[in-house]
């Protein structure tokens, strides 16, 4: 359950320059059933600041924004901890106190927190013949959540979510549109991203389960593309459109 209150205020510093500030207050809660009920909740405040300059043809902006991805509880370590306690009750000393304490530690994981810095430009050039969009950004993540394969706890599947420390994502995006005629436009775009883990995750017994320097999942290093969009008038006031991507 996510209950949030948010809003933002824009102040016009001059005819072309404006400052926007925003806040989100979130109350997050959930529970997981893994043998017993495990509750997880937190209150989060995430700010945002935007400074922008614009006229009829150009927008230049700087964004500072933050956000969180909610933490939670893990089934597998909680199940393993319960099993180890049961086995120790029958045969004391079967599992060490250190192993049980580790299972308790990874039975839950904290929210990861993102800070984003972005500088961007959007403009129309050559009397409307060219549209240009460009942005560079830096994202920093604390307590980044990663999937871990850990069989030291004898868990079912050995997979849970853990906080691996810090990660970062640096990159740029660029798009250029040529308005060849009133009815034909051609767009090319390119982006590059360097998204890596800056710290890994050490499992029970000192084994490095997630390596420092790993690429973040679902973050392609590069994307590019080309599109053509053309329209023309048909009879009866209808319009036809051709496009290729």
C-alpha positions as CSV (number, residue, x, y, z in Angstrom):
1,X,0.0,0.0,0.0
2,X,1.4,3.3,-1.0
3,X,-0.2,6.5,0.3
4,X,1.3,9.7,-1.1
5,X,0.8,13.4,-1.1
6,X,2.8,15.5,-3.6
7,X,2.9,18.9,-5.2
8,X,5.1,21.5,-6.9
9,X,5.3,25.2,-7.1
10,X,6.8,27.3,-10.0
11,X,8.2,30.8,-9.5
12,X,8.8,33.0,-12.6
13,X,12.2,34.6,-11.9
14,X,12.0,36.6,-15.2
15,X,10.2,36.5,-18.5
16,X,12.3,33.5,-19.6
17,X,13.6,32.0,-16.4
18,X,11.6,29.9,-14.0
19,X,12.3,27.8,-10.9
20,X,10.2,24.8,-9.9
21,X,10.3,23.0,-6.6
22,X,8.4,19.9,-5.6
23,X,8.0,17.4,-2.7
24,X,6.5,14.0,-2.4
25,X,5.6,12.5,1.0
26,X,5.0,8.7,0.8
27,X,3.9,6.2,3.4
28,X,4.8,2.7,2.1
29,X,3.8,-0.6,3.7
30,X,3.5,-4.2,2.8
31,X,3.7,-7.7,4.3
32,X,5.1,-11.1,3.1
33,X,4.0,-14.5,4.2
34,X,7.0,-16.8,4.5
35,X,6.0,-19.3,7.2
36,X,5.1,-16.3,9.4
37,X,3.9,-12.8,8.5
38,X,6.7,-10.3,7.9
39,X,5.8,-6.6,7.9
40,X,7.7,-3.8,6.1
41,X,7.0,-0.1,6.2
42,X,8.7,3.3,5.9
43,X,8.0,7.0,5.4
44,X,9.9,8.7,2.6
45,X,10.2,12.4,1.5
46,X,11.6,12.9,-2.0
47,X,12.3,16.5,-3.3
48,X,12.6,17.8,-6.9
49,X,14.1,21.1,-8.3
50,X,14.0,22.3,-11.9
51,X,15.5,25.5,-13.3
52,X,14.6,26.3,-16.9
53,X,15.1,29.0,-19.5
54,X,12.8,29.2,-22.5
55,X,11.7,31.4,-25.4
56,X,9.5,30.7,-28.4
57,X,12.1,28.4,-30.0
58,X,14.4,27.1,-27.2
59,X,14.2,25.3,-23.8
60,X,17.3,24.8,-21.6
61,X,16.7,23.1,-18.3
62,X,18.5,21.5,-15.2
63,X,16.7,18.9,-13.2
64,X,17.5,17.6,-9.7
65,X,15.2,14.8,-8.6
66,X,15.0,11.9,-6.2
67,X,13.0,8.8,-5.8
68,X,12.9,5.4,-4.0
69,X,12.0,1.8,-4.9
70,X,10.4,0.2,-1.9
71,X,12.2,-2.5,0.0
72,X,10.6,-5.6,1.4
73,X,11.0,-9.1,2.8
74,X,12.5,-12.3,1.3
75,X,10.8,-15.7,1.4
76,X,13.9,-17.9,1.1
77,X,16.1,-16.6,3.9
78,X,13.1,-16.4,6.3
79,X,12.2,-20.0,5.5
80,X,15.9,-21.1,5.9
81,X,16.1,-19.3,9.3
82,X,12.9,-21.0,10.5
83,X,14.3,-24.4,9.4
84,X,17.6,-23.8,11.1
85,X,15.9,-22.9,14.4
86,X,13.8,-26.0,14.2
87,X,16.8,-28.2,13.5
88,X,18.8,-26.6,16.3
89,X,15.9,-27.2,18.7
90,X,16.2,-31.0,17.9
91,X,20.0,-31.1,17.6
92,X,21.7,-28.1,19.2
93,X,24.6,-26.7,17.4
94,X,23.6,-28.0,13.9
95,X,23.7,-24.4,12.6
96,X,25.9,-21.6,14.0
97,X,24.6,-18.5,15.6
98,X,26.4,-16.5,12.9
99,X,24.6,-18.3,10.1
100,X,21.2,-17.8,11.7
101,X,22.0,-14.1,12.3
102,X,23.0,-13.7,8.6
103,X,19.7,-15.4,7.5
104,X,17.9,-12.9,9.7
105,X,19.8,-10.0,8.2
106,X,18.9,-10.9,4.6
107,X,15.3,-11.8,5.4
108,X,14.5,-8.2,4.5
109,X,16.1,-5.5,2.3
110,X,16.0,-1.7,2.4
111,X,14.6,0.6,-0.3
112,X,17.1,1.8,-2.8
113,X,17.3,5.6,-3.2
114,X,18.0,7.4,-6.5
115,X,19.3,10.9,-7.1
116,X,19.2,12.2,-10.7
117,X,21.0,15.2,-12.2
118,X,20.0,16.1,-15.8
119,X,20.9,19.0,-18.1
120,X,18.9,19.2,-21.3
121,X,18.1,21.2,-24.4
122,X,15.1,21.3,-26.7
123,X,15.0,23.7,-29.6
124,X,13.9,24.5,-33.1
125,X,16.6,25.6,-35.6
126,X,16.8,26.9,-39.2
127,X,13.4,28.5,-39.2
128,X,11.7,25.4,-38.1
129,X,13.4,23.0,-40.4
130,X,15.3,21.2,-37.6
131,X,14.2,20.1,-34.1
132,X,17.0,19.2,-31.7
133,X,16.7,17.4,-28.3
134,X,19.7,16.7,-26.2
135,X,20.3,15.7,-22.5
136,X,23.1,14.4,-20.3
137,X,22.5,12.9,-17.0
138,X,24.1,11.4,-13.9
139,X,22.2,9.0,-11.6
140,X,23.4,7.7,-8.3
141,X,21.7,4.9,-6.4
142,X,22.2,4.0,-2.7
143,X,21.4,0.6,-1.3
144,X,20.8,-0.7,-4.8
145,X,18.6,-3.9,-4.7
146,X,20.0,-6.8,-6.7
147,X,19.1,-10.5,-7.0
148,X,21.5,-12.8,-5.2
149,X,22.0,-16.6,-5.8
150,X,23.2,-17.8,-2.4
151,X,23.2,-21.6,-1.5
152,X,25.1,-21.2,1.7
153,X,21.8,-20.9,3.6
154,X,20.4,-24.1,1.9
155,X,17.4,-22.0,0.7
156,X,14.9,-23.2,-1.8
157,X,16.4,-22.0,-5.1
158,X,19.0,-19.9,-3.1
159,X,17.7,-16.6,-4.6
160,X,16.7,-13.5,-2.7
161,X,17.0,-9.7,-3.0
162,X,19.8,-7.9,-1.2
163,X,21.2,-4.3,-1.0
164,X,24.5,-4.2,-2.8
165,X,25.6,-0.7,-1.8
166,X,26.1,1.9,-4.5
167,X,25.5,2.1,-8.3
168,X,25.6,4.8,-10.9
169,X,24.3,5.5,-14.4
170,X,25.9,8.1,-16.6
171,X,24.8,8.9,-20.2
172,X,23.3,11.1,-22.8
173,X,20.4,11.2,-25.3
174,X,20.3,13.0,-28.6
175,X,17.5,13.3,-31.2
176,X,17.5,15.3,-34.4
177,X,14.4,15.8,-36.6
178,X,14.6,17.2,-40.1
179,X,11.3,18.7,-41.2
180,X,11.9,18.2,-44.9
181,X,8.5,19.5,-46.0
182,X,5.3,20.4,-44.2
183,X,4.3,16.7,-44.6
184,X,7.6,14.8,-44.3
185,X,9.9,14.5,-41.2
186,X,13.0,12.4,-40.7
187,X,14.2,11.7,-37.1
188,X,17.5,10.1,-35.9
189,X,18.3,9.4,-32.3
190,X,21.2,8.0,-30.3
191,X,21.8,7.3,-26.6
192,X,24.7,5.9,-24.5
193,X,24.5,4.7,-20.9
194,X,27.2,3.4,-18.5
195,X,25.3,1.8,-15.7
196,X,27.4,-0.2,-13.2
197,X,27.5,-1.4,-9.6
198,X,30.2,0.5,-7.7
199,X,30.1,-2.0,-4.8
200,X,29.3,-5.7,-4.8
201,X,27.6,-8.0,-2.3
202,X,29.4,-10.3,0.1
203,X,27.4,-13.4,1.2
204,X,27.7,-15.7,4.2
205,X,31.3,-16.9,4.6
206,X,32.8,-14.0,2.7
207,X,31.9,-15.1,-0.8
208,X,31.4,-12.3,-3.3
209,X,28.0,-13.2,-4.7
210,X,27.6,-10.0,-6.8
211,X,30.7,-8.5,-8.3
212,X,31.6,-4.9,-8.2
213,X,31.7,-3.4,-11.7
214,X,28.8,-5.5,-13.0
215,X,26.5,-3.9,-15.5
216,X,23.0,-3.1,-14.2
217,X,20.3,-5.3,-15.6
218,X,17.9,-3.9,-18.2
219,X,20.2,-0.9,-19.0
220,X,21.4,-1.1,-22.6
221,X,24.8,0.5,-23.2
222,X,23.6,2.1,-26.4
223,X,20.4,2.6,-28.5
224,X,19.9,4.2,-31.8
225,X,17.3,4.5,-34.5
226,X,15.9,6.3,-37.6
227,X,12.3,7.1,-38.4
228,X,10.5,8.6,-41.4
229,X,7.0,10.0,-41.2
230,X,5.0,11.3,-44.2
231,X,1.4,12.3,-44.6
232,X,-0.7,13.3,-47.6
233,X,-4.2,14.4,-48.4
234,X,-6.7,11.9,-49.7
235,X,-10.1,12.6,-51.3
236,X,-13.1,13.5,-49.2
237,X,-11.0,15.4,-46.6
238,X,-9.2,12.3,-45.4
239,X,-5.5,12.1,-44.7
240,X,-3.1,9.2,-45.3
241,X,0.1,8.6,-43.4
242,X,3.2,6.5,-44.1
243,X,5.9,5.8,-41.5
244,X,8.9,3.6,-41.1
245,X,11.0,3.0,-38.0
